[in-house]
């Protein structure tokens, strides 16, 4: 989501669940602040996070590894 803070990245976790009454799949998302020591992870990267000891008031996760690089969209291709 964001990498503007020093040594911190905001990661969005998306989950799908089925509504009990309507049996429809619903998408829910939550944002977590995760430790990004060397600022190597950028916006759009898919990463794995792990819970750790509190590093600050809001930061309780650390980034373990990168799953997939960010997909760059070319808008000038026509």
Secondary structure, DSSP 8 states (H G I E B T S, - for coil): -B--STTEEEEEEEEEEE-TTT--EEEEEEEEEEE-TT----TT-EEEEEE-S--SSSEEEEEEEEEE------SS--
